[in-house]
């Protein structure tokens, strides 16, 4: 008998319940990460996701394999690998963290569960976040979140590991062949990177967190930049919460950050409770609208050629760097679904591939909320001109990512369609040649979208469906008005 620790999106050594438990029960242990060939084929897969995970694996491998070579990165089908592992190496126990992923990982885990049951394999799983399986409502969700975050963190005792050796033939058969490509502008992965980022955020970067959170330029430094590390588990959310709680008088900025960690689990819980929201409108009433896709507009939106400078700057930025702050992400979705009145699904897939921190639960919940397809949230139709004036008033972000506009004054860089003929001659700039004309007038398209969405939100079917959604996903408030 031996133990298999199956790494998924928990790529760290600190506060790793599955690994510490496997080591403590004194059976020989092997740690596996399996790059799944089917994952590489998924619509939402991107090289940048695998690259980040790969860097995390290199980081923990340096420490795990220093004392005992128990970490192996394999490639193939998980079910086939586990089946052959049992046939060639004997009985094993399986340890892992739970994963709330996309439809592919959901089906895979169901198949693994059936395999374990059929073969009398004990599969022990622990929550990665405060996300509960089989949850019918949120009645006690806030209390359970607090309980999860209060559990003591454990360190892996590397010296107590009893290594289990895999046969060379087995390792060669499932040898990793798909290595990620380098992308120089992306954030680096790894537990050390996560801890360093967290350390300097606590020390000084958090001071402007609340002030800069909505600004596309400044947020790149003032935000924690831990989202991809949380996605791939190179740092635990419990550590972040407890570190803040251990500060005698945490600043308002840190308390604001802590509240967003609470929302992190809240949105993942939505997908756990209702997996269909990856594909379908959460509120069925919205199936009646936005069913026609304009493929030309989709390509222009994806490539940052809509003619709306802040929209295009944000898209070009995230396409190249894998990061964009929350408000600008919301604006990209708002412009696509509301101003252009297009279905959210193609946009969700494109952005999933661009975001290094793509977390399905957060991603699809947020996309639908910004698209206005839930039915009870406040309808927000972002005006990209207003957003630019408020959050990029000197057009620095716009001019960095849309260099065609660099020689224009600030007002024209934000709204280039307002340029007159004399200004076009003076700045050697021709609208429609140097930079595209806008797909819509954002003032007009925004008003039309707002009217349509408010109309649908008032319909009986919408309200009836919204009530059902709220009964499942809304955390009830206590007598003090707190969730």
C-alpha positions as CSV (number, residue, x, y, z in Angstrom):
1,X,0.0,0.0,0.0
2,X,1.2,3.5,-0.8
3,X,-0.1,7.0,-1.0
4,X,-0.7,9.2,-4.1
5,X,-1.0,12.9,-3.6
6,X,-2.7,14.2,-6.7
7,X,-1.8,17.9,-7.2
8,X,-4.3,19.9,-9.2
9,X,-4.6,23.6,-8.4
10,X,-2.9,23.5,-5.0
11,X,0.8,24.0,-6.1
12,X,2.5,24.8,-2.8
13,X,4.0,23.1,0.2
14,X,2.7,25.4,3.0
15,X,-0.8,24.8,4.4
16,X,-1.3,21.8,2.1
17,X,-3.7,19.5,4.0
18,X,-3.6,16.6,1.4
19,X,0.2,16.4,1.4
20,X,0.7,16.7,5.2
21,X,-2.0,14.1,5.9
22,X,-0.6,11.6,3.4
23,X,2.9,12.0,4.9
24,X,1.6,11.7,8.5
25,X,0.0,8.3,7.9
26,X,3.4,6.7,7.4
27,X,2.8,5.0,4.1
28,X,5.3,5.5,1.2
29,X,4.2,8.6,-0.7
30,X,4.4,9.8,-4.3
31,X,3.2,13.2,-5.5
32,X,1.8,13.5,-9.0
33,X,0.8,16.4,-11.3
34,X,-0.8,15.2,-14.5
35,X,-0.9,17.4,-17.5
36,X,-4.1,16.2,-19.2
37,X,-4.1,16.0,-23.0
38,X,-7.8,16.7,-23.0
39,X,-7.2,19.9,-21.0
40,X,-4.9,21.1,-23.7
41,X,-7.9,20.9,-26.1
42,X,-10.4,22.8,-24.1
43,X,-11.7,26.1,-25.5
44,X,-10.7,28.0,-22.4
45,X,-7.1,26.5,-22.2
46,X,-4.2,28.9,-22.8
47,X,-0.4,28.3,-22.8
48,X,-0.2,31.0,-20.1
49,X,-2.2,28.9,-17.7
50,X,0.1,25.9,-18.2
51,X,3.2,28.1,-18.1
52,X,2.2,29.5,-14.7
53,X,1.4,26.1,-13.3
54,X,4.7,24.7,-14.7
55,X,6.7,27.4,-12.9
56,X,4.8,26.6,-9.7
57,X,5.8,22.9,-10.1
58,X,9.4,23.8,-10.7
59,X,9.4,25.8,-7.5
60,X,7.9,23.1,-5.2
61,X,9.9,20.4,-7.1
62,X,13.2,22.0,-6.0
63,X,12.2,21.6,-2.4
64,X,10.3,18.3,-2.5
65,X,12.9,16.5,-4.6
66,X,15.8,17.8,-2.6
67,X,15.2,15.4,0.2
68,X,13.3,12.6,-1.7
69,X,12.4,12.5,-5.4
70,X,8.6,12.0,-4.9
71,X,7.2,14.7,-7.3
72,X,6.6,13.6,-10.8
73,X,5.0,15.6,-13.6
74,X,3.3,13.2,-16.0
75,X,1.3,13.7,-19.1
76,X,-1.8,11.7,-20.2
77,X,-5.3,10.8,-19.1
78,X,-5.7,10.8,-15.4
79,X,-8.0,7.8,-15.3
80,X,-5.6,5.7,-17.5
81,X,-2.6,6.7,-15.4
82,X,-4.4,5.8,-12.1
83,X,-5.6,2.5,-13.6
84,X,-2.1,1.5,-14.8
85,X,-0.6,2.7,-11.5
86,X,-2.8,0.3,-9.6
87,X,-2.1,-2.6,-12.0
88,X,1.7,-2.1,-12.1
89,X,2.4,-0.8,-8.6
90,X,-0.4,-2.1,-6.4
91,X,-3.0,-0.7,-4.1
92,X,-2.9,3.0,-3.1
93,X,-4.8,5.7,-1.3
94,X,-5.5,8.9,-3.1
95,X,-5.2,12.4,-1.5
96,X,-6.1,15.7,-3.1
97,X,-7.9,19.0,-2.7
98,X,-11.3,19.6,-4.2
99,X,-11.5,21.6,-7.4
100,X,-14.3,23.8,-8.6
101,X,-13.3,24.0,-12.2
102,X,-14.8,24.0,-15.7
103,X,-17.1,21.3,-17.1
104,X,-14.1,19.2,-18.2
105,X,-12.6,18.9,-14.6
106,X,-16.1,18.4,-13.2
107,X,-16.7,15.3,-15.4
108,X,-13.1,14.1,-14.9
109,X,-13.5,14.1,-11.1
110,X,-16.8,12.2,-11.4
111,X,-15.0,9.5,-13.4
112,X,-12.2,9.3,-10.9
113,X,-14.7,8.9,-8.1
114,X,-16.4,6.0,-9.9
115,X,-12.9,4.5,-10.6
116,X,-12.0,4.7,-6.9
117,X,-15.3,3.2,-5.8
118,X,-15.0,0.3,-8.2
119,X,-11.4,-0.4,-7.2
120,X,-11.8,0.1,-3.4
121,X,-9.4,3.1,-3.5
122,X,-9.9,5.5,-0.6
123,X,-9.9,9.0,-2.1
124,X,-9.7,11.7,0.6
125,X,-10.4,15.3,-0.5
126,X,-10.2,18.6,1.3
127,X,-11.6,22.0,0.3
128,X,-9.1,24.3,-1.3
129,X,-11.2,27.3,-0.5
130,X,-14.3,27.8,1.7
131,X,-16.5,26.2,-0.9
132,X,-19.0,23.6,0.1
133,X,-20.2,20.7,-2.0
134,X,-23.9,19.8,-2.2
135,X,-24.9,23.2,-0.8
136,X,-28.7,24.0,-1.2
137,X,-28.6,27.5,0.2
138,X,-26.3,30.0,1.9
139,X,-28.0,29.9,5.4
140,X,-24.8,29.1,7.3
141,X,-22.3,29.9,4.6
142,X,-20.7,32.9,6.3
143,X,-20.1,30.9,9.5
144,X,-18.5,28.1,7.6
145,X,-16.3,30.5,5.8
146,X,-15.0,31.8,9.2
147,X,-14.5,28.3,10.5
148,X,-12.5,27.3,7.4
149,X,-10.3,30.4,7.6
150,X,-9.6,29.8,11.4
151,X,-8.1,26.3,10.9
152,X,-4.4,26.2,11.8
153,X,-2.0,26.0,8.9
154,X,0.4,23.1,8.7
155,X,4.0,22.9,7.4
156,X,5.1,19.9,5.4
157,X,7.8,18.0,7.3
158,X,10.0,17.1,4.3
159,X,12.3,14.9,6.6
160,X,9.5,12.6,7.5
161,X,8.6,11.6,4.0
162,X,8.8,7.9,3.1
163,X,9.3,8.1,-0.7
164,X,7.6,5.7,-3.1
165,X,9.5,5.0,-6.3
166,X,7.7,4.8,-9.6
167,X,9.0,2.3,-12.2
168,X,11.2,3.8,-14.9
169,X,9.0,2.2,-17.6
170,X,5.9,3.8,-16.1
171,X,7.5,7.2,-15.9
172,X,8.8,7.0,-19.5
173,X,5.3,6.0,-20.8
174,X,3.7,9.1,-19.3
175,X,6.7,11.4,-19.6
176,X,5.9,15.1,-20.0
177,X,6.3,16.2,-23.6
178,X,4.3,19.4,-23.7
179,X,6.5,22.2,-22.2
180,X,5.0,25.7,-22.1
181,X,6.2,28.5,-24.3
182,X,7.9,31.5,-22.8
183,X,5.8,34.7,-22.6
184,X,8.0,37.4,-21.2
185,X,5.3,39.9,-20.2
186,X,3.4,37.6,-17.9
187,X,3.5,37.3,-14.2
188,X,5.8,34.5,-12.8
189,X,4.4,31.5,-11.0
190,X,5.7,29.7,-7.9
191,X,5.3,29.7,-4.1
192,X,8.3,31.9,-3.6
193,X,6.9,34.4,-6.0
194,X,3.6,34.4,-4.2
195,X,5.2,34.8,-0.8
196,X,7.4,37.7,-2.0
197,X,4.4,39.4,-3.6
198,X,2.4,39.0,-0.4
199,X,5.3,40.3,1.7
200,X,5.8,43.5,-0.2
201,X,2.1,44.1,-0.5
202,X,1.8,43.9,3.3
203,X,4.9,46.1,3.7
204,X,4.1,49.0,1.4
205,X,2.1,48.3,-1.8
206,X,-1.2,48.0,0.0
207,X,-1.2,51.6,1.1
208,X,-2.7,52.8,-2.2
209,X,-4.8,49.7,-2.7
210,X,-8.2,51.3,-2.2
211,X,-7.1,54.5,-4.0
212,X,-5.8,52.8,-7.1
213,X,-8.0,49.7,-7.4
214,X,-10.0,51.0,-10.3
215,X,-7.2,52.6,-12.2
216,X,-5.8,50.5,-15.1
217,X,-2.2,51.8,-14.7
218,X,-1.7,52.3,-10.9
219,X,-3.5,49.1,-10.0
220,X,-0.8,47.0,-11.5
221,X,1.4,48.0,-8.5
222,X,-1.1,48.8,-5.8
223,X,-3.2,45.6,-6.0
224,X,-1.9,42.5,-4.5
225,X,-1.3,40.6,-7.8
226,X,-2.0,37.4,-6.0
227,X,-5.0,36.3,-8.1
228,X,-3.1,33.8,-10.3
229,X,-1.3,32.5,-7.2
230,X,-4.8,31.9,-5.6
231,X,-6.0,30.3,-8.8
232,X,-3.1,27.8,-8.9
233,X,-2.8,27.4,-5.2
234,X,0.8,28.7,-4.8
235,X,-0.4,30.5,-1.7
236,X,-3.4,29.6,0.5
237,X,-6.2,32.0,1.0
238,X,-6.2,30.9,4.7
239,X,-2.7,32.3,5.1
240,X,-3.7,35.7,3.7
241,X,-6.7,35.9,6.0
242,X,-4.8,34.9,9.1
243,X,-1.8,37.2,8.3
244,X,-4.2,40.2,8.2
245,X,-6.0,39.1,11.3
246,X,-2.7,38.9,13.2
247,X,-2.0,42.5,12.5
248,X,-3.0,44.5,15.7
249,X,-4.5,47.4,13.7
250,X,-4.8,46.6,10.1
251,X,-5.4,49.5,7.7
252,X,-8.6,50.2,6.0
253,X,-6.9,49.2,2.7
254,X,-6.0,45.7,4.1
255,X,-9.6,45.3,5.5
256,X,-10.9,46.2,2.0
257,X,-8.6,43.6,0.5
258,X,-9.7,41.0,3.1
259,X,-13.4,41.6,2.2
260,X,-12.6,40.8,-1.4
261,X,-11.1,37.5,-0.4
262,X,-14.5,36.7,1.1
263,X,-16.1,37.5,-2.2
264,X,-13.5,35.3,-3.9
265,X,-15.0,32.2,-2.3
266,X,-18.6,33.5,-2.7
267,X,-18.3,33.5,-6.4
268,X,-16.6,30.2,-6.8
269,X,-19.5,28.7,-4.6
270,X,-21.9,29.9,-7.3
271,X,-20.3,27.7,-10.0
272,X,-20.0,24.8,-7.5
273,X,-23.7,25.0,-6.8
274,X,-24.8,25.7,-10.4
275,X,-22.2,24.4,-12.9
276,X,-24.5,25.3,-15.9
277,X,-23.6,29.0,-15.6
278,X,-20.4,28.2,-17.5
279,X,-22.6,28.0,-20.6
280,X,-26.1,29.2,-19.9
281,X,-27.7,32.5,-18.7
282,X,-28.1,32.1,-15.0
283,X,-31.5,33.7,-15.4
284,X,-33.5,31.9,-18.1
285,X,-35.4,35.0,-18.9
286,X,-32.4,36.4,-20.7
287,X,-32.4,33.6,-23.2
288,X,-34.8,35.8,-25.3
289,X,-32.1,38.4,-26.0
290,X,-28.6,38.8,-27.5
291,X,-28.7,35.6,-29.5
292,X,-27.0,36.9,-32.7
293,X,-23.2,37.0,-32.9
294,X,-21.4,39.5,-35.1
295,X,-18.2,37.7,-35.9
296,X,-16.5,40.8,-37.3
297,X,-17.2,42.8,-34.2
298,X,-15.9,39.8,-32.1
299,X,-12.6,39.9,-33.9
300,X,-12.3,43.7,-33.5
301,X,-13.2,43.5,-29.8
302,X,-10.7,40.6,-29.3
303,X,-7.9,42.5,-31.0
304,X,-8.5,45.9,-29.5
305,X,-9.8,47.6,-32.7
306,X,-13.3,48.8,-31.6
307,X,-12.4,52.5,-32.0
308,X,-13.1,53.1,-28.3
309,X,-9.6,53.9,-26.9
310,X,-10.0,52.7,-23.3
311,X,-11.7,49.4,-24.5
312,X,-8.9,48.8,-27.0
313,X,-6.1,49.7,-24.6
314,X,-7.5,47.3,-22.0
315,X,-7.9,44.4,-24.5
316,X,-4.4,44.9,-25.9
317,X,-3.0,45.1,-22.4
318,X,-4.6,41.9,-21.2
319,X,-3.8,40.1,-24.4
320,X,-0.1,40.8,-23.9
321,X,0.3,40.7,-20.1
322,X,-2.5,38.4,-18.8
323,X,-3.6,41.0,-16.2
324,X,-6.2,43.7,-15.9
325,X,-7.8,45.2,-12.9
326,X,-11.4,44.3,-12.0
327,X,-13.1,47.5,-13.1
328,X,-11.5,47.4,-16.6
329,X,-12.5,43.7,-16.9
330,X,-16.1,44.7,-16.1
331,X,-15.9,47.5,-18.7
332,X,-14.7,45.1,-21.4
333,X,-17.7,42.8,-20.8
334,X,-20.1,45.7,-20.5
335,X,-19.0,47.1,-23.8
336,X,-19.3,43.8,-25.6
337,X,-22.6,42.6,-24.1
338,X,-24.4,46.0,-23.6
339,X,-23.0,48.6,-26.1
340,X,-22.6,46.0,-28.9
341,X,-25.5,43.9,-27.6
342,X,-23.7,40.6,-28.1
343,X,-23.9,37.2,-26.3
344,X,-21.5,36.9,-23.4
345,X,-20.2,33.4,-24.1
346,X,-17.7,34.1,-26.9
347,X,-16.3,37.0,-24.9
348,X,-16.0,34.9,-21.8
349,X,-14.0,32.2,-23.6
350,X,-11.6,34.8,-25.1
351,X,-10.9,36.5,-21.7
352,X,-10.6,33.1,-20.0
353,X,-7.7,32.4,-22.3
354,X,-6.1,35.8,-21.7
355,X,-6.3,35.9,-17.9
356,X,-3.4,34.3,-16.2
357,X,-5.6,34.2,-13.1
358,X,-8.5,32.5,-14.9
359,X,-10.7,31.0,-12.1
360,X,-13.8,29.5,-13.7
361,X,-16.1,30.2,-10.7
362,X,-15.2,33.8,-10.4
363,X,-14.9,34.3,-14.1
364,X,-18.3,33.1,-15.2
365,X,-20.1,34.6,-12.2
366,X,-18.6,38.0,-12.9
367,X,-19.1,37.9,-16.7
368,X,-22.8,37.1,-16.1
369,X,-23.1,39.8,-13.4
370,X,-21.6,42.4,-15.7
371,X,-23.7,41.3,-18.7
372,X,-26.8,41.7,-16.6
373,X,-28.1,38.1,-17.0
374,X,-28.7,37.3,-13.3
375,X,-31.7,39.5,-12.8
376,X,-31.3,41.0,-9.3
377,X,-28.0,42.9,-9.4
378,X,-27.9,46.7,-10.0
379,X,-27.6,47.1,-13.8
380,X,-24.3,48.8,-14.6
381,X,-23.7,49.9,-18.2
382,X,-20.1,51.2,-18.2
383,X,-19.5,54.3,-20.3
384,X,-15.9,53.8,-21.5
385,X,-15.5,57.6,-22.0
386,X,-16.5,58.3,-18.5
387,X,-14.2,55.5,-17.2
388,X,-11.3,57.0,-19.1
389,X,-11.9,60.5,-17.7
390,X,-12.1,59.2,-14.2
391,X,-9.4,56.5,-14.1
392,X,-7.0,57.5,-16.9
393,X,-7.5,61.3,-17.0
394,X,-4.1,61.9,-18.7
395,X,-4.6,59.1,-21.2
396,X,-1.3,57.5,-20.1
397,X,-2.7,54.0,-20.2
398,X,-4.5,54.6,-23.5
399,X,-1.4,56.1,-25.1
400,X,0.8,53.2,-23.9
401,X,-1.4,50.5,-25.3
402,X,-2.8,52.4,-28.3
403,X,0.3,54.1,-29.7
404,X,-1.6,55.3,-32.7
405,X,-3.1,58.0,-30.4
406,X,0.2,59.1,-28.7
407,X,0.5,62.4,-30.7
408,X,-3.1,63.5,-30.0
409,X,-4.0,65.7,-27.0
410,X,-5.6,64.0,-24.1
411,X,-9.2,64.9,-25.0
412,X,-8.8,63.5,-28.5
413,X,-6.9,60.4,-27.3
414,X,-9.9,59.6,-25.2
415,X,-12.5,60.5,-27.9
416,X,-10.7,60.5,-31.2
417,X,-13.9,60.6,-33.3
418,X,-14.3,64.2,-32.1
419,X,-11.3,65.3,-34.1
420,X,-12.0,67.9,-36.9
421,X,-10.4,68.2,-40.3
422,X,-7.9,70.9,-39.3
423,X,-6.8,68.9,-36.3
424,X,-6.3,65.8,-38.4
425,X,-4.0,67.8,-40.7
426,X,-2.1,69.3,-37.7
427,X,-1.6,66.0,-36.0
428,X,-1.1,63.9,-39.2
429,X,-3.9,61.7,-38.1
430,X,-6.8,60.4,-40.2
431,X,-9.7,58.8,-38.4
432,X,-10.5,55.5,-40.1
433,X,-7.0,55.0,-41.3
434,X,-4.6,55.6,-38.4
435,X,-7.2,54.3,-35.9
436,X,-10.7,52.8,-36.6
437,X,-13.9,54.7,-36.3
438,X,-16.0,53.5,-33.3
439,X,-18.4,50.6,-33.7
440,X,-21.0,52.6,-31.7
441,X,-21.5,56.0,-30.1
442,X,-21.1,54.9,-26.5
443,X,-23.4,57.6,-25.2
444,X,-26.3,56.3,-27.5
445,X,-25.6,52.6,-27.3
446,X,-25.2,52.7,-23.5
447,X,-28.6,54.4,-23.0
448,X,-30.3,51.9,-25.3
449,X,-28.8,48.9,-23.5
450,X,-29.7,50.4,-20.1
451,X,-33.4,50.8,-21.2
452,X,-33.5,47.2,-22.6
453,X,-32.0,45.6,-19.5
454,X,-34.2,47.6,-17.1
455,X,-37.2,46.5,-19.1
456,X,-36.2,42.9,-18.9
457,X,-35.4,43.1,-15.2
458,X,-39.0,44.2,-14.5
459,X,-40.6,41.3,-16.3
460,X,-42.4,38.6,-14.2
461,X,-40.4,35.7,-15.6
462,X,-37.1,37.6,-14.8
463,X,-38.3,38.4,-11.3
464,X,-39.5,34.8,-10.7
465,X,-36.2,33.3,-11.8
466,X,-34.2,35.9,-9.9
467,X,-36.0,34.9,-6.7
468,X,-35.0,31.3,-7.2
469,X,-31.4,32.3,-7.8
470,X,-31.3,34.5,-4.7
471,X,-32.7,31.6,-2.6
472,X,-29.6,29.6,-3.6
473,X,-26.8,32.1,-3.8
474,X,-27.5,35.1,-1.6
475,X,-25.9,35.0,1.9
476,X,-28.6,36.0,4.4
477,X,-27.8,38.9,6.7
478,X,-27.8,38.6,10.5
479,X,-29.7,41.0,12.9
480,X,-26.8,43.5,12.7
481,X,-27.2,43.6,8.9
482,X,-24.0,41.7,8.3
483,X,-23.5,38.8,5.9
